[in-house]
Amino acid sequence: MKKALITGISGQDGSYLAELLLEKGYEVHGTIRKVSFEDYGHRLRNIAHLRDRIYLHGASLENQLSLYKVIRDVRPHECYHLAAVSFVNDGLDESSIVTTNFNGTHYLLEAVREVVPSCRVYFAGSSEMFGYIDTFPQNESTSFSPRSMYGISKLAGYCLAKIYRKRYGIFICAGILYNHESPRRGFEFVTRKITSTAARIKAGQEQKLVLGNLHARRDWGYAPDYVRAMWLMMQQDLPDDYIVATGKTHTVLDFIKTTFSMLHLDYREHVVTDRMFYREAEEVPLCGDNHKIKNRLGWNTSKDLPGIIEEMVREDLKMVQLGGGYAPGII
């Protein structure tokens, strides 16, 4: 039986990946922060239904020894490195993001190299690595020019992964993933903010949704499709890097209109903007060219944006009806 280790297993992608690997007969292990064991219902809600089928290990990206011990104890055949500090803004005052994400990737790769060099590794890259671009759509040859500390941290980890692949012969794939959503998306992200707040407005619990630039464009896909892409990369004869995207963009306003329409609400009565929450707009929007992964791995998307939104809205309505314990925020 293959053993897989997922760092960040309790996140959106980690939980869907755990389900996929279990379906394929893997023994699934995951890392979580030790504090999460003390608050299982909230911090680990995405994997609560898998608790009796997976093995969890306390570890931190900031603690080299903890990551080394997990690799030593599990000795995985495949390791999916998804854990990261993922706060994204345009400020350059969050240097700890770079330190944590880069060091965590370095610690993990060193442990793999020393303990189980035959382990295949997936590194979670991000479209945020592109940043300031003049190419549309972006492909695997597009130059990187990150504009946020998160993008810088991901690019640094990506470069490190390529060094380990070339210098030490470690099988390392990198997925450059564009925005991908689901009902398990964190409430701090704008998409979940929209669907969850709209559900509360529908229930009469709120009146307003406050957002920044409604005309920002994003390439939004479906999270379960994107974790399937990760697994496909790891099954190939040779490691490589792949853009994972839909190749289509929509505005935040498009997302809002679809969400409120599904709830039979007029978004104009509830949505307000505040420049305080604007991010710097891209001159060229982030949109991924997915021809490589489609042609080489046979990957494709299974759900369009309205279908994704419908699933998210349905889940958020259910949470409102059950008195779900989450607090509204402003993004």
C-alpha positions as protocol buffer text, in pm:
chain_id: "A"
residue {
  index: 1
  type: MET
  ca { x: 0 y: 0 z: 0 }
}
residue {
  index: 2
  type: LYS
  ca { x: 133 y: 343 z: -94 }
}
residue {
  index: 3
  type: LYS
  ca { x: 177 y: 593 z: 187 }
}
residue {
  index: 4
  type: ALA
  ca { x: 118 y: 961 z: 124 }
}
residue {
  index: 5
  type: LEU
  ca { x: 199 y: 1257 z: 347 }
}
residue {
  index: 6
  type: ILE
  ca { x: 6 y: 1583 z: 307 }
}
residue {
  index: 7
  type: THR
  ca { x: 134 y: 1895 z: 479 }
}
residue {
  index: 8
  type: GLY
  ca { x: -158 y: 2124 z: 552 }
}
residue {
  index: 9
  type: ILE
  ca { x: -408 y: 1838 z: 531 }
}
residue {
  index: 10
  type: SER
  ca { x: -680 y: 2034 z: 713 }
}
residue {
  index: 11
  type: GLY
  ca { x: -705 y: 2307 z: 449 }
}
residue {
  index: 12
  type: GLN
  ca { x: -935 y: 2313 z: 149 }
}
residue {
  index: 13
  type: ASP
  ca { x: -693 y: 2138 z: -86 }
}
residue {
  index: 14
  type: GLY
  ca { x: -552 y: 1902 z: 175 }
}
residue {
  index: 15
  type: SER
  ca { x: -892 y: 1768 z: 271 }
}
residue {
  index: 16
  type: TYR
  ca { x: -1000 y: 1703 z: -88 }
}
residue {
  index: 17
  type: LEU
  ca { x: -664 y: 1544 z: -164 }
}
residue {
  index: 18
  type: ALA
  ca { x: -696 y: 1316 z: 140 }
}
residue {
  index: 19
  type: GLU
  ca { x: -1034 y: 1197 z: 13 }
}
residue {
  index: 20
  type: LEU
  ca { x: -895 y: 1132 z: -335 }
}
residue {
  index: 21
  type: LEU
  ca { x: -597 y: 936 z: -205 }
}
residue {
  index: 22
  type: LEU
  ca { x: -813 y: 727 z: 26 }
}
residue {
  index: 23
  type: GLU
  ca { x: -1036 y: 641 z: -269 }
}
residue {
  index: 24
  type: LYS
  ca { x: -725 y: 524 z: -454 }
}
residue {
  index: 25
  type: GLY
  ca { x: -618 y: 297 z: -169 }
}
residue {
  index: 26
  type: TYR
  ca { x: -342 y: 504 z: -9 }
}
residue {
  index: 27
  type: GLU
  ca { x: -253 y: 510 z: 358 }
}
residue {
  index: 28
  type: VAL
  ca { x: -289 y: 884 z: 423 }
}
residue {
  index: 29
  type: HIS
  ca { x: -89 y: 1086 z: 675 }
}
residue {
  index: 30
  type: GLY
  ca { x: -110 y: 1458 z: 733 }
}
residue {
  index: 31
  type: THR
  ca { x: 60 y: 1732 z: 930 }
}
residue {
  index: 32
  type: ILE
  ca { x: -131 y: 1981 z: 1139 }
}
residue {
  index: 33
  type: ARG
  ca { x: -25 y: 2234 z: 1397 }
}
residue {
  index: 34
  type: LYS
  ca { x: -28 y: 2085 z: 1745 }
}
residue {
  index: 35
  type: VAL
  ca { x: -274 y: 2346 z: 1867 }
}
residue {
  index: 36
  type: SER
  ca { x: -528 y: 2206 z: 1620 }
}
residue {
  index: 37
  type: PHE
  ca { x: -558 y: 1886 z: 1820 }
}
residue {
  index: 38
  type: GLU
  ca { x: -710 y: 2096 z: 2099 }
}
residue {
  index: 39
  type: ASP
  ca { x: -979 y: 2249 z: 1877 }
}
residue {
  index: 40
  type: TYR
  ca { x: -1072 y: 1967 z: 1645 }
}
residue {
  index: 41
  type: GLY
  ca { x: -1425 y: 2076 z: 1565 }
}
residue {
  index: 42
  type: HIS
  ca { x: -1325 y: 2421 z: 1437 }
}
residue {
  index: 43
  type: ARG
  ca { x: -969 y: 2404 z: 1305 }
}
residue {
  index: 44
  type: LEU
  ca { x: -1007 y: 2058 z: 1157 }
}
residue {
  index: 45
  type: ARG
  ca { x: -1365 y: 2074 z: 1036 }
}
residue {
  index: 46
  type: ASN
  ca { x: -1264 y: 1995 z: 677 }
}
residue {
  index: 47
  type: ILE
  ca { x: -1126 y: 1655 z: 777 }
}
residue {
  index: 48
  type: ALA
  ca { x: -1353 y: 1570 z: 1070 }
}
residue {
  index: 49
  type: HIS
  ca { x: -1534 y: 1311 z: 857 }
}
residue {
  index: 50
  type: LEU
  ca { x: -1200 y: 1144 z: 777 }
}
residue {
  index: 51
  type: ARG
  ca { x: -1066 y: 1129 z: 1132 }
}
residue {
  index: 52
  type: ASP
  ca { x: -1083 y: 749 z: 1164 }
}
residue {
  index: 53
  type: ARG
  ca { x: -924 y: 690 z: 823 }
}
residue {
  index: 54
  type: ILE
  ca { x: -617 y: 913 z: 833 }
}
residue {
  index: 55
  type: TYR
  ca { x: -311 y: 956 z: 1054 }
}
residue {
  index: 56
  type: LEU
  ca { x: -234 y: 1304 z: 1187 }
}
residue {
  index: 57
  type: HIS
  ca { x: 104 y: 1432 z: 1303 }
}
residue {
  index: 58
  type: GLY
  ca { x: 177 y: 1755 z: 1486 }
}
residue {
  index: 59
  type: ALA
  ca { x: 435 y: 1959 z: 1296 }
}
residue {
  index: 60
  type: SER
  ca { x: 516 y: 2317 z: 1207 }
}
residue {
  index: 61
  type: LEU
  ca { x: 679 y: 2480 z: 907 }
}
residue {
  index: 62
  type: GLU
  ca { x: 887 y: 2677 z: 1154 }
}
residue {
  index: 63
  type: ASN
  ca { x: 1021 y: 2368 z: 1331 }
}
residue {
  index: 64
  type: GLN
  ca { x: 1276 y: 2170 z: 1131 }
}
residue {
  index: 65
  type: LEU
  ca { x: 1292 y: 1885 z: 1379 }
}
residue {
  index: 66
  type: SER
  ca { x: 915 y: 1831 z: 1375 }
}
residue {
  index: 67
  type: LEU
  ca { x: 912 y: 1795 z: 996 }
}
residue {
  index: 68
  type: TYR
  ca { x: 1215 y: 1565 z: 1001 }
}
residue {
  index: 69
  type: LYS
  ca { x: 1048 y: 1339 z: 1258 }
}
residue {
  index: 70
  type: VAL
  ca { x: 732 y: 1309 z: 1050 }
}
residue {
  index: 71
  type: ILE
  ca { x: 928 y: 1213 z: 738 }
}
residue {
  index: 72
  type: ARG
  ca { x: 1134 y: 966 z: 942 }
}
residue {
  index: 73
  type: ASP
  ca { x: 831 y: 805 z: 1105 }
}
residue {
  index: 74
  type: VAL
  ca { x: 604 y: 791 z: 800 }
}
residue {
  index: 75
  type: ARG
  ca { x: 862 y: 731 z: 521 }
}
residue {
  index: 76
  type: PRO
  ca { x: 606 y: 826 z: 256 }
}
residue {
  index: 77
  type: HIS
  ca { x: 608 y: 721 z: -106 }
}
residue {
  index: 78
  type: GLU
  ca { x: 449 y: 1055 z: -202 }
}
residue {
  index: 79
  type: CYS
  ca { x: 459 y: 1386 z: -20 }
}
residue {
  index: 80
  type: TYR
  ca { x: 225 y: 1671 z: -109 }
}
residue {
  index: 81
  type: HIS
  ca { x: 358 y: 1997 z: 33 }
}
residue {
  index: 82
  type: LEU
  ca { x: 51 y: 2220 z: 61 }
}
residue {
  index: 83
  type: ALA
  ca { x: 108 y: 2392 z: 396 }
}
residue {
  index: 84
  type: ALA
  ca { x: 190 y: 2762 z: 377 }
}
residue {
  index: 85
  type: VAL
  ca { x: 108 y: 3095 z: 530 }
}
residue {
  index: 86
  type: SER
  ca { x: -133 y: 3210 z: 260 }
}
residue {
  index: 87
  type: PHE
  ca { x: -228 y: 3567 z: 348 }
}
residue {
  index: 88
  type: VAL
  ca { x: -210 y: 3769 z: 25 }
}
residue {
  index: 89
  type: ASN
  ca { x: -190 y: 4145 z: 1 }
}
residue {
  index: 90
  type: ASP
  ca { x: 28 y: 4389 z: -187 }
}
residue {
  index: 91
  type: GLY
  ca { x: 217 y: 4509 z: 120 }
}
residue {
  index: 92
  type: LEU
  ca { x: 582 y: 4427 z: 176 }
}
residue {
  index: 93
  type: ASP
  ca { x: 568 y: 4439 z: 554 }
}
residue {
  index: 94
  type: GLU
  ca { x: 498 y: 4070 z: 609 }
}
residue {
  index: 95
  type: SER
  ca { x: 852 y: 3935 z: 585 }
}
residue {
  index: 96
  type: SER
  ca { x: 765 y: 3648 z: 820 }
}
residue {
  index: 97
  type: ILE
  ca { x: 558 y: 3496 z: 537 }
}
residue {
  index: 98
  type: VAL
  ca { x: 871 y: 3456 z: 325 }
}
residue {
  index: 99
  type: THR
  ca { x: 1071 y: 3316 z: 615 }
}
residue {
  index: 100
  type: THR
  ca { x: 807 y: 3064 z: 719 }
}
residue {
  index: 101
  type: ASN
  ca { x: 713 y: 2942 z: 372 }
}
residue {
  index: 102
  type: PHE
  ca { x: 1067 y: 2921 z: 238 }
}
residue {
  index: 103
  type: ASN
  ca { x: 1219 y: 2762 z: 547 }
}
residue {
  index: 104
  type: GLY
  ca { x: 932 y: 2514 z: 576 }
}
residue {
  index: 105
  type: THR
  ca { x: 988 y: 2401 z: 217 }
}
residue {
  index: 106
  type: HIS
  ca { x: 1364 y: 2378 z: 274 }
}
residue {
  index: 107
  type: TYR
  ca { x: 1323 y: 2174 z: 595 }
}
residue {
  index: 108
  type: LEU
  ca { x: 1085 y: 1933 z: 424 }
}
residue {
  index: 109
  type: LEU
  ca { x: 1300 y: 1880 z: 115 }
}
residue {
  index: 110
  type: GLU
  ca { x: 1611 y: 1825 z: 326 }
}
residue {
  index: 111
  type: ALA
  ca { x: 1429 y: 1565 z: 533 }
}
residue {
  index: 112
  type: VAL
  ca { x: 1313 y: 1385 z: 219 }
}
residue {
  index: 113
  type: ARG
  ca { x: 1665 y: 1393 z: 74 }
}
residue {
  index: 114
  type: GLU
  ca { x: 1821 y: 1254 z: 390 }
}
residue {
  index: 115
  type: VAL
  ca { x: 1558 y: 1000 z: 495 }
}
residue {
  index: 116
  type: VAL
  ca { x: 1363 y: 883 z: 191 }
}
residue {
  index: 117
  type: PRO
  ca { x: 1509 y: 1023 z: -134 }
}
residue {
  index: 118
  type: SER
  ca { x: 1287 y: 796 z: -342 }
}
residue {
  index: 119
  type: CYS
  ca { x: 979 y: 982 z: -218 }
}
residue {
  index: 120
  type: ARG
  ca { x: 799 y: 1181 z: -484 }
}
residue {
  index: 121
  type: VAL
  ca { x: 724 y: 1541 z: -384 }
}
residue {
  index: 122
  type: TYR
  ca { x: 456 y: 1782 z: -500 }
}
residue {
  index: 123
  type: PHE
  ca { x: 521 y: 2152 z: -438 }
}
residue {
  index: 124
  type: ALA
  ca { x: 220 y: 2384 z: -434 }
}
residue {
  index: 125
  type: GLY
  ca { x: 308 y: 2686 z: -643 }
}
residue {
  index: 126
  type: SER
  ca { x: 74 y: 2976 z: -707 }
}
residue {
  index: 127
  type: SER
  ca { x: -30 y: 3214 z: -982 }
}
residue {
  index: 128
  type: GLU
  ca { x: 75 y: 3487 z: -737 }
}
residue {
  index: 129
  type: MET
  ca { x: 432 y: 3407 z: -844 }
}
residue {
  index: 130
  type: PHE
  ca { x: 362 y: 3583 z: -1175 }
}
residue {
  index: 131
  type: GLY
  ca { x: 264 y: 3916 z: -1022 }
}
residue {
  index: 132
  type: TYR
  ca { x: 345 y: 4197 z: -1264 }
}
residue {
  index: 133
  type: ILE
  ca { x: 302 y: 4044 z: -1608 }
}
residue {
  index: 134
  type: ASP
  ca { x: 252 y: 4148 z: -1969 }
}
residue {
  index: 135
  type: THR
  ca { x: 156 y: 3806 z: -2105 }
}
residue {
  index: 136
  type: PHE
  ca { x: -201 y: 3681 z: -2141 }
}
residue {
  index: 137
  type: PRO
  ca { x: -268 y: 3403 z: -2075 }
}
residue {
  index: 138
  type: GLN
  ca { x: 30 y: 3286 z: -1873 }
}
residue {
  index: 139
  type: ASN
  ca { x: 201 y: 2953 z: -1940 }
}
residue {
  index: 140
  type: GLU
  ca { x: 489 y: 2756 z: -1791 }
}
residue {
  index: 141
  type: SER
  ca { x: 743 y: 2976 z: -1974 }
}
residue {
  index: 142
  type: THR
  ca { x: 604 y: 3311 z: -1856 }
}
residue {
  index: 143
  type: SER
  ca { x: 851 y: 3511 z: -1647 }
}
residue {
  index: 144
  type: PHE
  ca { x: 782 y: 3557 z: -1277 }
}
residue {
  index: 145
  type: SER
  ca { x: 763 y: 3899 z: -1113 }
}
residue {
  index: 146
  type: PRO
  ca { x: 576 y: 3860 z: -779 }
}
residue {
  index: 147
  type: ARG
  ca { x: 432 y: 4169 z: -617 }
}
residue {
  index: 148
  type: SER
  ca { x: 341 y: 4034 z: -272 }
}
residue {
  index: 149
  type: MET
  ca { x: 534 y: 3867 z: 6 }
}
residue {
  index: 150
  type: TYR
  ca { x: 323 y: 3556 z: -45 }
}
residue {
  index: 151
  type: GLY
  ca { x: 414 y: 3547 z: -415 }
}
residue {
  index: 152
  type: ILE
  ca { x: 780 y: 3601 z: -331 }
}
residue {
  index: 153
  type: SER
  ca { x: 771 y: 3318 z: -76 }
}
residue {
  index: 154
  type: LYS
  ca { x: 611 y: 3079 z: -324 }
}
residue {
  index: 155
  type: LEU
  ca { x: 861 y: 3170 z: -595 }
}
residue {
  index: 156
  type: ALA
  ca { x: 1151 y: 3113 z: -356 }
}
residue {
  index: 157
  type: GLY
  ca { x: 1014 y: 2769 z: -265 }
}
residue {
  index: 158
  type: TYR
  ca { x: 956 y: 2689 z: -632 }
}
residue {
  index: 159
  type: CYS
  ca { x: 1317 y: 2775 z: -720 }
}
residue {
  index: 160
  type: LEU
  ca { x: 1440 y: 2564 z: -430 }
}
residue {
  index: 161
  type: ALA
  ca { x: 1231 y: 2268 z: -546 }
}
residue {
  index: 162
  type: LYS
  ca { x: 1384 y: 2292 z: -893 }
}
residue {
  index: 163
  type: ILE
  ca { x: 1734 y: 2290 z: -742 }
}
residue {
  index: 164
  type: TYR
  ca { x: 1655 y: 1975 z: -543 }
}
residue {
  index: 165
  type: ARG
  ca { x: 1518 y: 1814 z: -857 }
}
residue {
  index: 166
  type: LYS
  ca { x: 1823 y: 1896 z: -1065 }
}
residue {
  index: 167
  type: ARG
  ca { x: 2103 y: 1865 z: -809 }
}
residue {
  index: 168
  type: TYR
  ca { x: 1982 y: 1570 z: -603 }
}
residue {
  index: 169
  type: GLY
  ca { x: 1756 y: 1389 z: -847 }
}
residue {
  index: 170
  type: ILE
  ca { x: 1451 y: 1416 z: -622 }
}
residue {
  index: 171
  type: PHE
  ca { x: 1123 y: 1360 z: -808 }
}
residue {
  index: 172
  type: ILE
  ca { x: 958 y: 1698 z: -753 }
}
residue {
  index: 173
  type: CYS
  ca { x: 656 y: 1833 z: -943 }
}
residue {
  index: 174
  type: ALA
  ca { x: 529 y: 2187 z: -907 }
}
residue {
  index: 175
  type: GLY
  ca { x: 173 y: 2287 z: -974 }
}
residue {
  index: 176
  type: ILE
  ca { x: 122 y: 2656 z: -1048 }
}
residue {
  index: 177
  type: LEU
  ca { x: -237 y: 2676 z: -931 }
}
residue {
  index: 178
  type: TYR
  ca { x: -471 y: 2963 z: -1004 }
}
residue {
  index: 179
  type: ASN
  ca { x: -763 y: 3051 z: -776 }
}
residue {
  index: 180
  type: HIS
  ca { x: -977 y: 2750 z: -695 }
}
residue {
  index: 181
  type: GLU
  ca { x: -1287 y: 2746 z: -480 }
}
residue {
  index: 182
  type: SER
  ca { x: -1526 y: 2515 z: -296 }
}
residue {
  index: 183
  type: PRO
  ca { x: -1748 y: 2506 z: 12 }
}
residue {
  index: 184
  type: ARG
  ca { x: -1428 y: 2436 z: 210 }
}
residue {
  index: 185
  type: ARG
  ca { x: -1265 y: 2763 z: 111 }
}
residue {
  index: 186
  type: GLY
  ca { x: -1166 y: 2968 z: 416 }
}
residue {
  index: 187
  type: PHE
  ca { x: -1394 y: 3252 z: 518 }
}
residue {
  index: 188
  type: GLU
  ca { x: -1108 y: 3502 z: 486 }
}
residue {
  index: 189
  type: PHE
  ca { x: -1112 y: 3465 z: 106 }
}
residue {
  index: 190
  type: VAL
  ca { x: -1328 y: 3699 z: -98 }
}
residue {
  index: 191
  type: THR
  ca { x: -1526 y: 3424 z: -271 }
}
residue {
  index: 192
  type: ARG
  ca { x: -1637 y: 3263 z: 55 }
}
residue {
  index: 193
  type: LYS
  ca { x: -1698 y: 3605 z: 202 }
}
residue {
  index: 194
  type: ILE
  ca { x: -1944 y: 3671 z: -82 }
}
residue {
  index: 195
  type: THR
  ca { x: -2136 y: 3342 z: -58 }
}
residue {
  index: 196
  type: SER
  ca { x: -2146 y: 3327 z: 322 }
}
residue {
  index: 197
  type: THR
  ca { x: -2253 y: 3690 z: 364 }
}
residue {
  index: 198
  type: ALA
  ca { x: -2516 y: 3655 z: 91 }
}
residue {
  index: 199
  type: ALA
  ca { x: -2655 y: 3353 z: 275 }
}
residue {
  index: 200
  type: ARG
  ca { x: -2678 y: 3554 z: 597 }
}
residue {
  index: 201
  type: ILE
  ca { x: -2847 y: 3840 z: 409 }
}
residue {
  index: 202
  type: LYS
  ca { x: -3099 y: 3593 z: 272 }
}
residue {
  index: 203
  type: ALA
  ca { x: -3166 y: 3475 z: 627 }
}
residue {
  index: 204
  type: GLY
  ca { x: -3209 y: 3833 z: 751 }
}
residue {
  index: 205
  type: GLN
  ca { x: -2896 y: 3818 z: 967 }
}
residue {
  index: 206
  type: GLU
  ca { x: -2706 y: 4086 z: 774 }
}
residue {
  index: 207
  type: GLN
  ca { x: -2779 y: 4367 z: 533 }
}
residue {
  index: 208
  type: LYS
  ca { x: -2452 y: 4467 z: 369 }
}
residue {
  index: 209
  type: LEU
  ca { x: -2155 y: 4308 z: 195 }
}
residue {
  index: 210
  type: VAL
  ca { x: -1848 y: 4533 z: 193 }
}
residue {
  index: 211
  type: LEU
  ca { x: -1584 y: 4468 z: -71 }
}
residue {
  index: 212
  type: GLY
  ca { x: -1302 y: 4636 z: -260 }
}
residue {
  index: 213
  type: ASN
  ca { x: -1259 y: 4646 z: -637 }
}
residue {
  index: 214
  type: LEU
  ca { x: -1552 y: 4468 z: -800 }
}
residue {
  index: 215
  type: HIS
  ca { x: -1387 y: 4473 z: -1141 }
}
residue {
  index: 216
  type: ALA
  ca { x: -1081 y: 4270 z: -1048 }
}
residue {
  index: 217
  type: ARG
  ca { x: -1061 y: 3961 z: -1269 }
}
residue {
  index: 218
  type: ARG
  ca { x: -968 y: 3609 z: -1160 }
}
residue {
  index: 219
  type: ASP
  ca { x: -933 y: 3266 z: -1315 }
}
residue {
  index: 220
  type: TRP
  ca { x: -1151 y: 3060 z: -1078 }
}
residue {
  index: 221
  type: GLY
  ca { x: -1166 y: 2681 z: -1083 }
}
residue {
  index: 222
  type: TYR
  ca { x: -1300 y: 2396 z: -870 }
}
residue {
  index: 223
  type: ALA
  ca { x: -1075 y: 2272 z: -588 }
}
residue {
  index: 224
  type: PRO
  ca { x: -1144 y: 1895 z: -629 }
}
residue {
  index: 225
  type: ASP
  ca { x: -1036 y: 1925 z: -994 }
}
residue {
  index: 226
  type: TYR
  ca { x: -712 y: 2090 z: -889 }
}
residue {
  index: 227
  type: VAL
  ca { x: -613 y: 1824 z: -634 }
}
residue {
  index: 228
  type: ARG
  ca { x: -676 y: 1562 z: -903 }
}
residue {
  index: 229
  type: ALA
  ca { x: -421 y: 1753 z: -1111 }
}
residue {
  index: 230
  type: MET
  ca { x: -170 y: 1722 z: -826 }
}
residue {
  index: 231
  type: TRP
  ca { x: -212 y: 1346 z: -814 }
}
residue {
  index: 232
  type: LEU
  ca { x: -182 y: 1311 z: -1192 }
}
residue {
  index: 233
  type: MET
  ca { x: 150 y: 1497 z: -1190 }
}
residue {
  index: 234
  type: MET
  ca { x: 290 y: 1254 z: -935 }
}
residue {
  index: 235
  type: GLN
  ca { x: 202 y: 946 z: -1142 }
}
residue {
  index: 236
  type: GLN
  ca { x: 416 y: 1041 z: -1443 }
}
residue {
  index: 237
  type: ASP
  ca { x: 752 y: 888 z: -1538 }
}
residue {
  index: 238
  type: LEU
  ca { x: 931 y: 1222 z: -1511 }
}
residue {
  index: 239
  type: PRO
  ca { x: 869 y: 1522 z: -1285 }
}
residue {
  index: 240
  type: ASP
  ca { x: 762 y: 1849 z: -1441 }
}
residue {
  index: 241
  type: ASP
  ca { x: 582 y: 2177 z: -1370 }
}
residue {
  index: 242
  type: TYR
  ca { x: 227 y: 2251 z: -1479 }
}
residue {
  index: 243
  type: ILE
  ca { x: -14 y: 2543 z: -1490 }
}
residue {
  index: 244
  type: VAL
  ca { x: -348 y: 2441 z: -1337 }
}
residue {
  index: 245
  type: ALA
  ca { x: -621 y: 2683 z: -1442 }
}
residue {
  index: 246
  type: THR
  ca { x: -945 y: 2710 z: -1635 }
}
residue {
  index: 247
  type: GLY
  ca { x: -816 y: 2957 z: -1895 }
}
residue {
  index: 248
  type: LYS
  ca { x: -1120 y: 3181 z: -1833 }
}
residue {
  index: 249
  type: THR
  ca { x: -1154 y: 3492 z: -1620 }
}
residue {
  index: 250
  type: HIS
  ca { x: -1450 y: 3649 z: -1441 }
}
residue {
  index: 251
  type: THR
  ca { x: -1480 y: 3965 z: -1237 }
}
residue {
  index: 252
  type: VAL
  ca { x: -1566 y: 3982 z: -870 }
}
residue {
  index: 253
  type: LEU
  ca { x: -1887 y: 4149 z: -985 }
}
residue {
  index: 254
  type: ASP
  ca { x: -1967 y: 3846 z: -1201 }
}
residue {
  index: 255
  type: PHE
  ca { x: -1924 y: 3628 z: -893 }
}
residue {
  index: 256
  type: ILE
  ca { x: -2150 y: 3857 z: -689 }
}
residue {
  index: 257
  type: LYS
  ca { x: -2425 y: 3871 z: -952 }
}
residue {
  index: 258
  type: THR
  ca { x: -2435 y: 3493 z: -984 }
}
residue {
  index: 259
  type: THR
  ca { x: -2440 y: 3443 z: -607 }
}
residue {
  index: 260
  type: PHE
  ca { x: -2720 y: 3692 z: -536 }
}
residue {
  index: 261
  type: SER
  ca { x: -2923 y: 3577 z: -834 }
}
residue {
  index: 262
  type: MET
  ca { x: -2923 y: 3223 z: -698 }
}
residue {
  index: 263
  type: LEU
  ca { x: -3068 y: 3358 z: -376 }
}
residue {
  index: 264
  type: HIS
  ca { x: -3324 y: 3575 z: -560 }
}
residue {
  index: 265
  type: LEU
  ca { x: -3165 y: 3889 z: -420 }
}
residue {
  index: 266
  type: ASP
  ca { x: -3073 y: 4218 z: -590 }
}
residue {
  index: 267
  type: TYR
  ca { x: -2703 y: 4264 z: -520 }
}
residue {
  index: 268
  type: ARG
  ca { x: -2735 y: 4641 z: -576 }
}
residue {
  index: 269
  type: GLU
  ca { x: -2936 y: 4667 z: -255 }
}
residue {
  index: 270
  type: HIS
  ca { x: -2668 y: 4504 z: -42 }
}
residue {
  index: 271
  type: VAL
  ca { x: -2319 y: 4536 z: -193 }
}
residue {
  index: 272
  type: VAL
  ca { x: -2108 y: 4841 z: -111 }
}
residue {
  index: 273
  type: THR
  ca { x: -1744 y: 4915 z: -189 }
}
residue {
  index: 274
  type: ASP
  ca { x: -1475 y: 5070 z: 25 }
}
residue {
  index: 275
  type: ARG
  ca { x: -1140 y: 5174 z: -121 }
}
residue {
  index: 276
  type: MET
  ca { x: -978 y: 5067 z: 203 }
}
residue {
  index: 277
  type: PHE
  ca { x: -1011 y: 4707 z: 80 }
}
residue {
  index: 278
  type: TYR
  ca { x: -882 y: 4758 z: -272 }
}
residue {
  index: 279
  type: ARG
  ca { x: -580 y: 4565 z: -392 }
}
residue {
  index: 280
  type: GLU
  ca { x: -369 y: 4717 z: -665 }
}
residue {
  index: 281
  type: ALA
  ca { x: -533 y: 4616 z: -995 }
}
residue {
  index: 282
  type: GLU
  ca { x: -338 y: 4412 z: -1246 }
}
residue {
  index: 283
  type: GLU
  ca { x: -283 y: 4573 z: -1585 }
}
residue {
  index: 284
  type: VAL
  ca { x: -288 y: 4221 z: -1727 }
}
residue {
  index: 285
  type: PRO
  ca { x: -514 y: 3977 z: -1538 }
}
residue {
  index: 286
  type: LEU
  ca { x: -395 y: 3642 z: -1412 }
}
residue {
  index: 287
  type: CYS
  ca { x: -530 y: 3377 z: -1646 }
}
residue {
  index: 288
  type: GLY
  ca { x: -366 y: 3039 z: -1695 }
}
residue {
  index: 289
  type: ASP
  ca { x: -294 y: 2855 z: -2019 }
}
residue {
  index: 290
  type: ASN
  ca { x: -378 y: 2493 z: -1934 }
}
residue {
  index: 291
  type: HIS
  ca { x: -286 y: 2331 z: -2266 }
}
residue {
  index: 292
  type: LYS
  ca { x: 17 y: 2148 z: -2125 }
}
residue {
  index: 293
  type: ILE
  ca { x: -163 y: 1969 z: -1843 }
}
residue {
  index: 294
  type: LYS
  ca { x: -461 y: 1891 z: -2067 }
}
residue {
  index: 295
  type: ASN
  ca { x: -252 y: 1748 z: -2347 }
}
residue {
  index: 296
  type: ARG
  ca { x: 5 y: 1560 z: -2140 }
}
residue {
  index: 297
  type: LEU
  ca { x: -197 y: 1440 z: -1843 }
}
residue {
  index: 298
  type: GLY
  ca { x: -550 y: 1435 z: -1983 }
}
residue {
  index: 299
  type: TRP
  ca { x: -667 y: 1671 z: -1709 }
}
residue {
  index: 300
  type: ASN
  ca { x: -983 y: 1875 z: -1745 }
}
residue {
  index: 301
  type: THR
  ca { x: -1228 y: 2071 z: -1535 }
}
residue {
  index: 302
  type: SER
  ca { x: -1555 y: 1918 z: -1418 }
}
residue {
  index: 303
  type: LYS
  ca { x: -1749 y: 2220 z: -1292 }
}
residue {
  index: 304
  type: ASP
  ca { x: -1787 y: 2575 z: -1424 }
}
residue {
  index: 305
  type: LEU
  ca { x: -1805 y: 2886 z: -1207 }
}
residue {
  index: 306
  type: PRO
  ca { x: -2187 y: 2894 z: -1168 }
}
residue {
  index: 307
  type: GLY
  ca { x: -2174 y: 2531 z: -1059 }
}
residue {
  index: 308
  type: ILE
  ca { x: -1901 y: 2607 z: -803 }
}
residue {
  index: 309
  type: ILE
  ca { x: -2096 y: 2905 z: -668 }
}
residue {
  index: 310
  type: GLU
  ca { x: -2415 y: 2699 z: -641 }
}
residue {
  index: 311
  type: GLU
  ca { x: -2235 y: 2440 z: -429 }
}
residue {
  index: 312
  type: MET
  ca { x: -2085 y: 2708 z: -206 }
}
residue {
  index: 313
  type: VAL
  ca { x: -2417 y: 2890 z: -162 }
}
residue {
  index: 314
  type: ARG
  ca { x: -2596 y: 2567 z: -77 }
}
residue {
  index: 315
  type: GLU
  ca { x: -2340 y: 2486 z: 193 }
}
residue {
  index: 316
  type: ASP
  ca { x: -2350 y: 2837 z: 340 }
}
residue {
  index: 317
  type: LEU
  ca { x: -2729 y: 2832 z: 354 }
}
residue {
  index: 318
  type: LYS
  ca { x: -2706 y: 2504 z: 540 }
}
residue {
  index: 319
  type: MET
  ca { x: -2458 y: 2655 z: 788 }
}
residue {
  index: 320
  type: VAL
  ca { x: -2686 y: 2954 z: 848 }
}
residue {
  index: 321
  type: GLN
  ca { x: -2982 y: 2723 z: 909 }
}
residue {
  index: 322
  type: LEU
  ca { x: -2777 y: 2514 z: 1152 }
}
residue {
  index: 323
  type: GLY
  ca { x: -2644 y: 2822 z: 1328 }
}
residue {
  index: 324
  type: GLY
  ca { x: -2291 y: 2769 z: 1195 }
}
residue {
  index: 325
  type: GLY
  ca { x: -2029 y: 2923 z: 1418 }
}
residue {
  index: 326
  type: TYR
  ca { x: -1829 y: 3159 z: 1199 }
}
residue {
  index: 327
  type: ALA
  ca { x: -1790 y: 3531 z: 1216 }
}
residue {
  index: 328
  type: PRO
  ca { x: -1836 y: 3774 z: 928 }
}
residue {
  index: 329
  type: GLY
  ca { x: -1531 y: 3968 z: 819 }
}
residue {
  index: 330
  type: ILE
  ca { x: -1439 y: 4235 z: 570 }
}
residue {
  index: 331
  type: ILE
  ca { x: -1203 y: 4154 z: 287 }
}
